[in-house]
């Protein structure tokens, strides 16, 4: 293991001032670019900004120049009609793009960054969504896919600790029920579900039933990041970027994940992020955690040190999922399991719900006066992890 060099981490100087999500659904028969443009304009309106203020962009299909986007192509600088000082295109969603944009703003490369992405017309009846099964070794050739990658890790966990699978089902039901009461969610109006409903759903890959897995859905989302001076002049309360962290073990979907290597991925990132933010785990009020499956939520609480390895399911069950005093406000919009999972931009939805909670603007399941929130992306089966901590200014 590499020797860690302790050093003081710089305080980010950026805040999120605008957010927007289009309605989410399993299938949307609409041009995906129009969805993304709707999200972009909605986020600008929420921020009280004109597009002329945008001088940085991080989008699923970035400009200038444009990259292929079926069934068309896009050039964001041309579409928005604005010149750009900074373009982030390495991972244009969720935590990585938020931290990249924050760094660019903090260093003065740009002032205001638009993050936008989404998808539509992606579903092919009877087939696995393409982005869950890339053409890599042990995936394309052997038929593996996202759920199976995570199942390799989870199956080892349940064998090692003889954990109660019904508790995982109860967590899945609780998160799905959050989406059932959230306007605009893919699962809005469905449920309520019980642990029994979850365990009666088809087994997809041991140990996961269908209802313990995330959706593959469609829609778009966007948020605006800007410098603190401009943020404090916006109509909505700015939500500061306080800290973040990432960990990479290896490229996903190439070599299969091994439990002993990935069971605590995120622990180091969490320590660095809380140190940067100047808080402890006990200060966190809301948790928008990556939920490719219900077990991955419990694993993150273990990695973050809320409980010991093997005790994550028990910890969540003892606290309960919800916004009542003493409960854990987890994935309060329904998460990837019930609100939506829009492919590459699924992690962006986590950021937006964290902002809405901290503003006190969640459309349902609003936590009481939250000050700090955490959201995360990827996880054990993906063999990389990222998280960010946001707070009220």
C-alpha positions as CSV (number, residue, x, y, z in Angstrom):
1,X,0.0,0.0,0.0
2,X,1.2,3.5,-0.8
3,X,2.3,5.6,2.1
4,X,-0.2,8.4,2.7
5,X,1.2,11.9,3.0
6,X,-0.8,14.0,5.4
7,X,-1.4,17.5,4.2
8,X,-3.9,20.3,4.6
9,X,-6.6,20.1,2.0
10,X,-7.8,23.3,0.3
11,X,-11.3,24.6,1.0
12,X,-13.3,24.6,-2.2
13,X,-14.7,28.1,-3.3
14,X,-17.8,27.1,-5.3
15,X,-21.5,26.5,-4.7
16,X,-24.4,25.0,-6.5
17,X,-27.0,27.6,-7.4
18,X,-29.4,26.0,-9.8
19,X,-30.8,22.5,-10.3
20,X,-33.4,20.9,-12.6
21,X,-34.8,17.5,-13.5
22,X,-37.2,16.7,-16.3
23,X,-39.9,14.1,-15.6
24,X,-38.4,10.7,-15.4
25,X,-39.9,7.5,-17.0
26,X,-38.9,4.0,-18.1
27,X,-39.2,5.2,-21.7
28,X,-39.5,8.6,-23.2
29,X,-40.2,9.0,-26.9
30,X,-38.4,12.3,-27.3
31,X,-35.2,13.6,-28.8
32,X,-32.6,13.3,-26.0
33,X,-31.0,16.6,-26.9
34,X,-34.3,18.4,-26.4
35,X,-34.5,16.8,-22.9
36,X,-31.0,18.0,-22.1
37,X,-31.6,21.5,-23.3
38,X,-34.8,21.6,-21.2
39,X,-32.8,20.6,-18.2
40,X,-30.1,23.2,-18.9
41,X,-32.6,26.0,-19.3
42,X,-34.4,24.9,-16.2
43,X,-31.2,24.9,-14.1
44,X,-30.4,28.4,-15.4
45,X,-33.8,29.7,-14.5
46,X,-33.6,28.2,-11.0
47,X,-30.2,29.9,-10.6
48,X,-31.6,33.3,-11.8
49,X,-29.0,33.4,-14.5
50,X,-28.8,34.0,-18.2
51,X,-26.9,31.6,-20.5
52,X,-24.4,34.4,-21.2
53,X,-22.9,33.8,-17.7
54,X,-22.0,30.2,-18.6
55,X,-18.3,30.0,-19.4
56,X,-17.7,26.4,-18.5
57,X,-19.6,23.2,-19.4
58,X,-19.5,19.5,-18.5
59,X,-22.0,17.5,-20.5
60,X,-22.5,14.0,-21.7
61,X,-21.9,15.2,-25.2
62,X,-19.5,18.1,-24.8
63,X,-18.4,20.9,-27.2
64,X,-16.7,22.7,-28.7
65,X,-16.3,20.4,-31.7
66,X,-19.1,18.0,-30.7
67,X,-18.9,14.2,-30.3
68,X,-21.1,11.6,-31.8
69,X,-24.5,11.3,-30.1
70,X,-27.0,8.9,-31.7
71,X,-29.3,9.7,-33.3
72,X,-27.5,13.0,-33.9
73,X,-24.5,15.0,-32.7
74,X,-24.1,18.1,-30.5
75,X,-21.9,21.1,-30.0
76,X,-22.9,22.7,-26.7
77,X,-21.1,26.0,-27.3
78,X,-22.9,26.5,-30.6
79,X,-26.3,25.4,-29.2
80,X,-26.1,27.7,-26.2
81,X,-24.5,30.5,-28.3
82,X,-21.8,31.1,-25.7
83,X,-17.9,30.9,-25.9
84,X,-16.4,28.6,-23.3
85,X,-13.3,29.0,-21.1
86,X,-13.4,25.5,-19.7
87,X,-14.8,22.1,-20.8
88,X,-14.9,19.1,-18.6
89,X,-15.5,15.9,-20.5
90,X,-13.6,13.1,-18.6
91,X,-16.6,12.0,-16.5
92,X,-19.4,14.6,-17.1
93,X,-21.8,13.6,-14.3
94,X,-22.1,13.4,-10.5
95,X,-19.1,13.7,-8.2
96,X,-16.2,13.7,-10.7
97,X,-17.6,16.5,-12.7
98,X,-18.7,18.5,-9.6
99,X,-15.1,18.3,-8.2
100,X,-13.6,19.1,-11.6
101,X,-15.8,22.2,-12.0
102,X,-15.2,23.2,-8.4
103,X,-11.4,23.0,-9.0
104,X,-11.7,25.0,-12.2
105,X,-13.7,27.7,-10.5
106,X,-11.5,27.8,-7.4
107,X,-8.4,28.2,-9.6
108,X,-10.0,30.9,-11.7
109,X,-10.2,29.0,-15.0
110,X,-13.9,29.9,-15.3
111,X,-16.7,31.4,-13.2
112,X,-19.9,29.4,-13.9
113,X,-20.2,25.8,-15.1
114,X,-23.3,24.1,-16.5
115,X,-23.4,20.3,-15.9
116,X,-26.1,18.6,-18.0
117,X,-26.9,15.1,-19.3
118,X,-29.6,12.6,-19.9
119,X,-30.9,10.0,-22.2
120,X,-34.0,8.9,-24.1
121,X,-35.0,6.3,-26.7
122,X,-32.4,3.9,-25.3
123,X,-34.6,0.9,-24.5
124,X,-34.7,-2.2,-26.7
125,X,-37.5,-4.6,-25.5
126,X,-36.1,-7.9,-24.2
127,X,-32.5,-6.8,-24.0
128,X,-30.1,-5.5,-21.4
129,X,-29.5,-1.8,-21.6
130,X,-26.2,-1.4,-23.6
131,X,-24.3,0.7,-21.0
132,X,-24.7,-2.0,-18.3
133,X,-22.8,-4.5,-20.5
134,X,-19.8,-2.9,-22.3
135,X,-17.8,-5.0,-24.8
136,X,-15.0,-5.8,-22.4
137,X,-13.4,-9.0,-21.3
138,X,-15.6,-11.0,-18.9
139,X,-18.6,-8.8,-19.9
140,X,-19.3,-8.8,-23.6
141,X,-17.9,-12.2,-24.3
142,X,-19.3,-14.0,-21.2
143,X,-22.6,-12.1,-20.9
144,X,-21.9,-10.4,-17.6
145,X,-23.5,-7.0,-16.7
146,X,-23.7,-4.5,-13.9
147,X,-25.9,-6.5,-11.5
148,X,-23.8,-9.6,-11.9
149,X,-20.6,-7.6,-11.1
150,X,-22.1,-6.4,-7.8
151,X,-23.6,-9.8,-7.1
152,X,-20.1,-11.3,-7.0
153,X,-19.2,-9.0,-4.1
154,X,-22.6,-9.2,-2.3
155,X,-22.8,-13.0,-2.5
156,X,-19.4,-13.3,-0.7
157,X,-20.7,-10.9,2.0
158,X,-23.9,-12.8,2.7
159,X,-21.9,-16.1,2.9
160,X,-19.2,-14.6,5.2
161,X,-21.6,-12.9,7.6
162,X,-24.7,-15.1,7.2
163,X,-26.6,-11.8,6.8
164,X,-30.4,-11.6,6.7
165,X,-31.5,-11.1,3.1
166,X,-34.9,-10.0,4.3
167,X,-33.3,-6.9,5.8
168,X,-31.9,-6.0,2.4
169,X,-35.4,-6.5,0.9
170,X,-36.8,-4.1,3.6
171,X,-34.2,-1.4,2.7
172,X,-35.2,-1.8,-1.0
173,X,-38.9,-1.4,-0.2
174,X,-38.2,1.7,2.0
175,X,-36.2,3.4,-0.8
176,X,-38.7,2.4,-3.5
177,X,-41.5,3.9,-1.4
178,X,-39.7,7.2,-1.3
179,X,-40.0,7.3,-5.1
180,X,-43.6,6.3,-4.9
181,X,-44.5,9.6,-3.3
182,X,-42.1,11.8,-5.3
183,X,-43.7,13.8,-8.1
184,X,-41.7,13.3,-11.4
185,X,-40.2,10.0,-10.3
186,X,-40.3,7.0,-12.5
187,X,-42.2,5.0,-9.8
188,X,-44.4,7.9,-8.7
189,X,-47.8,6.6,-7.6
190,X,-46.6,3.0,-7.2
191,X,-46.6,1.1,-3.9
192,X,-46.3,1.1,-1.1
193,X,-44.1,-2.0,-1.2
194,X,-43.2,-4.4,1.6
195,X,-40.1,-6.6,2.1
196,X,-42.4,-9.5,1.0
197,X,-43.2,-7.8,-2.3
198,X,-39.5,-7.4,-2.9
199,X,-38.6,-11.0,-2.2
200,X,-41.5,-12.2,-4.4
201,X,-40.1,-10.3,-7.4
202,X,-38.1,-12.4,-9.8
203,X,-34.5,-13.4,-8.9
204,X,-32.2,-11.7,-11.4
205,X,-28.8,-12.8,-10.0
206,X,-28.2,-14.2,-6.6
207,X,-28.6,-12.6,-4.1
208,X,-30.6,-9.8,-5.9
209,X,-34.3,-9.9,-6.7
210,X,-35.6,-7.5,-9.4
211,X,-36.9,-5.0,-6.9
212,X,-33.5,-4.9,-5.1
213,X,-31.9,-3.5,-8.2
214,X,-31.8,0.0,-9.8
215,X,-33.9,1.1,-12.7
216,X,-32.8,1.7,-16.3
217,X,-34.8,4.7,-17.1
218,X,-34.9,7.9,-19.2
219,X,-34.9,11.7,-18.6
220,X,-32.4,14.5,-18.1
221,X,-30.9,16.6,-15.3
222,X,-28.7,19.7,-14.9
223,X,-27.1,21.8,-12.2
224,X,-25.1,25.1,-12.1
225,X,-21.9,25.6,-10.2
226,X,-20.4,29.1,-9.7
227,X,-18.0,31.1,-7.5
228,X,-19.1,32.0,-4.0
229,X,-19.4,35.8,-4.7
230,X,-21.8,35.2,-7.6
231,X,-23.6,32.4,-5.7
232,X,-24.5,34.8,-2.8
233,X,-26.2,37.1,-5.3
234,X,-28.5,34.3,-6.7
235,X,-32.2,34.1,-5.7
236,X,-31.9,30.7,-4.0
237,X,-29.7,29.9,-1.0
238,X,-26.3,28.7,-2.3
239,X,-25.3,25.2,-1.4
240,X,-21.5,25.0,-1.0
241,X,-19.2,22.3,-2.2
242,X,-17.4,21.4,1.0
243,X,-15.4,18.3,0.2
244,X,-15.0,15.3,-2.0
245,X,-13.0,12.2,-2.6
246,X,-12.5,9.4,-5.1
247,X,-11.0,5.9,-5.1
248,X,-10.1,3.7,-8.1
249,X,-9.0,0.1,-7.7
250,X,-9.2,-0.8,-11.4
251,X,-11.3,-0.2,-14.5
252,X,-14.8,-1.6,-14.2
253,X,-16.0,-4.6,-16.2
254,X,-12.5,-5.8,-17.0
255,X,-11.4,-8.0,-14.2
256,X,-14.2,-9.3,-11.9
257,X,-14.4,-7.7,-8.5
258,X,-13.0,-9.5,-5.4
259,X,-14.7,-8.9,-2.1
260,X,-11.5,-8.7,-0.1
261,X,-10.3,-5.9,-2.4
262,X,-13.4,-3.8,-2.6
263,X,-15.5,-4.4,0.6
264,X,-14.4,-1.0,2.1
265,X,-13.9,1.1,-1.0
266,X,-14.9,4.6,-0.1
267,X,-13.4,4.6,3.4
268,X,-10.4,6.7,2.4
269,X,-12.4,9.0,0.2
270,X,-14.8,9.6,3.0
271,X,-12.0,10.4,5.5
272,X,-10.5,12.9,3.0
273,X,-13.9,14.5,2.2
274,X,-14.9,15.0,5.8
275,X,-11.5,16.4,6.7
276,X,-11.8,18.8,3.8
277,X,-15.3,19.8,4.9
278,X,-14.2,20.2,8.5
279,X,-17.0,17.9,9.8
280,X,-17.4,14.4,11.2
281,X,-19.7,11.6,10.1
282,X,-22.1,12.5,12.9
283,X,-22.7,15.9,11.3
284,X,-24.3,14.4,8.1
285,X,-28.0,14.9,7.9
286,X,-29.0,13.4,4.5
287,X,-27.6,10.5,2.5
288,X,-28.1,10.2,-1.3
289,X,-26.0,7.1,-1.8
290,X,-25.3,5.1,-4.9
291,X,-27.9,2.3,-5.0
292,X,-27.2,0.0,-7.9
293,X,-28.7,-2.4,-5.4
294,X,-30.0,-2.2,-1.9
295,X,-27.0,-4.0,-0.4
296,X,-24.6,-1.4,-1.7
297,X,-26.3,1.2,0.5
298,X,-25.5,-0.9,3.6
299,X,-21.9,-1.5,2.5
300,X,-21.3,2.3,2.3
301,X,-22.4,2.8,5.9
302,X,-19.8,0.2,6.9
303,X,-17.1,1.8,4.8
304,X,-17.9,5.3,6.2
305,X,-17.5,3.9,9.8
306,X,-21.0,4.2,11.0
307,X,-20.8,0.5,11.9
308,X,-18.5,-2.5,11.6
309,X,-18.0,-4.7,8.6
310,X,-21.0,-7.1,8.3
311,X,-23.3,-4.9,10.4
312,X,-24.6,-2.5,7.7
313,X,-28.0,-4.1,7.2
314,X,-28.6,-4.3,11.0
315,X,-27.5,-0.6,11.4
316,X,-29.9,0.7,8.8
317,X,-32.8,-1.5,10.1
318,X,-32.2,-0.4,13.7
319,X,-32.3,3.3,12.6
320,X,-34.9,2.9,9.9
321,X,-35.1,4.7,6.5
322,X,-37.1,7.9,6.6
323,X,-37.2,11.5,7.7
324,X,-38.6,11.1,11.1
325,X,-36.4,12.0,14.1
326,X,-33.7,9.3,14.6
327,X,-34.2,7.8,11.1
328,X,-31.7,7.8,8.2
329,X,-32.8,10.1,5.3
330,X,-31.5,7.8,2.6
331,X,-32.2,8.4,-1.1
332,X,-35.2,10.6,-0.2
333,X,-36.3,10.9,-3.9
334,X,-36.4,7.1,-4.3
335,X,-32.8,6.9,-5.6
336,X,-31.7,4.9,-8.6
337,X,-34.1,2.2,-7.6
338,X,-37.3,4.3,-7.8
339,X,-36.7,7.9,-8.9
340,X,-34.6,7.2,-12.0
341,X,-31.3,5.9,-13.4
342,X,-30.5,7.9,-16.5
343,X,-27.2,6.1,-17.4
344,X,-24.1,8.2,-17.3
345,X,-26.1,11.1,-15.7
346,X,-27.7,8.9,-13.0
347,X,-25.1,10.3,-10.4
348,X,-26.1,13.8,-11.2
349,X,-29.6,13.1,-9.8
350,X,-27.9,12.4,-6.4
351,X,-26.3,15.8,-6.4
352,X,-29.6,17.5,-7.3
353,X,-31.6,15.8,-4.5
354,X,-28.9,16.7,-2.0
355,X,-29.2,20.3,-3.0
356,X,-33.0,20.2,-2.8
357,X,-32.9,18.7,0.7
358,X,-30.4,21.3,2.0
359,X,-32.5,24.1,0.5
360,X,-35.6,22.6,2.1
361,X,-37.2,22.2,-1.3
362,X,-37.6,18.5,-1.6
363,X,-41.0,17.7,-3.2
364,X,-41.6,14.9,-0.7
365,X,-39.7,13.2,2.2
366,X,-38.1,16.5,3.3
367,X,-35.6,16.0,6.2
368,X,-36.0,18.5,9.0
369,X,-33.6,21.4,8.7
370,X,-30.6,19.5,7.2
371,X,-27.2,21.3,7.2
372,X,-24.9,18.8,5.6
373,X,-25.5,16.2,3.0
374,X,-23.4,13.5,1.2
375,X,-23.9,11.9,-2.2
376,X,-22.0,9.1,-3.8
377,X,-21.4,7.3,-7.1
378,X,-20.2,3.9,-8.3
379,X,-19.3,1.3,-5.7
380,X,-17.9,-2.1,-4.9
381,X,-18.9,-4.0,-8.0
382,X,-17.7,-1.1,-10.2
383,X,-14.3,-1.1,-8.3
384,X,-14.2,2.7,-8.1
385,X,-16.0,5.1,-5.8
386,X,-16.6,8.8,-5.4
387,X,-18.5,11.0,-3.0
388,X,-19.0,14.7,-2.3
389,X,-20.2,16.6,0.8
390,X,-22.4,19.7,0.4
391,X,-23.6,22.2,3.0
392,X,-25.6,25.3,3.5
393,X,-23.7,28.5,3.0
